[in-house]
Each structure stands twice: as structure tokens, then as C-alpha cells.
Amino acid sequence: MALPHATSGQVVRIGREAGESLSQFSSIALAKTQQMELIRMTVPAGRALAEHAVRGQITLQCLEGEVAFDAHGRTALLRAGELLYLEGGAPHSLRANADSLLLLTILLAD
């Protein structure tokens, strides 16, 4: 069953709930319009997401943990409180160095 997306003006919690574990992978679409999509992801330590590309520009914000983000032939470490921007169409992958909570924004290409 799909969860409803947030509506305009609705407050959405993106931080960890009391007792919530980050040791299981999850990806939840929080909001989606014709122009953008917001996704909350939990990525357990050691889990990797294989190289892929997204047509639209993205930002990836690390709320907790640490991920190694591979793009443009280099690896960037993304830690809590840091944000990364990636141009649309750029191949990328990531792996979690620690249990991580991420907020992904995708600007959807026309």
C-alpha cells in the first residue's frame, strides 16, 4: 500500500522517530510534484546502492550517519549536517559507512 504524499503546507517529520532503527534499508517518498520529489532514506552500515543516474538534478542531505558518495571519478564523504548537489544525468553510487538517515531531493526533468 502506497503512503500518501505530503500536501502543501503539511509538516512532515524527517528525523528519526523514538526507537527507530536505521539498520534496515527503507525509502519513503514524502512529496512529489511535476517538478520535484522528496525521499527519506535509511541506509544501514555496509549497504551500497549500485551506480545509476537520474535525469534531474539532485541534492542529498545527510541527517545522521556517514555515506561515501561516488561521482565524477571521486568519492565524497557526506556526514550529518552536510549536503551534496549533483547535476542531472551524472552516474553515481553510494555506500553507507554507518547507519545513515538521508533526505534526497530530485528535480524532475521535463
HELIX and SHEET records of a PDB file:
SHEET    1   A 5 SER A  26  LYS A  32  0                                        
SHEET    2   A 5 MET A  36  VAL A  43 -1                                        
SHEET    3   A 5 SER A 100  LEU A 107 -1                                        
SHEET    4   A 5 ILE A  58  GLU A  64 -1                                        
SHEET    5   A 5 GLU A  82  LEU A  86 -1                                        
SHEET    1   B 4 ALA A  48  HIS A  52  0                                        
SHEET    2   B 4 HIS A  92  ALA A  96 -1                                        
SHEET    3   B 4 GLU A  66  ALA A  71 -1                                        
SHEET    4   B 4 ARG A  74  ARG A  79 -1                                        
END                                                                             
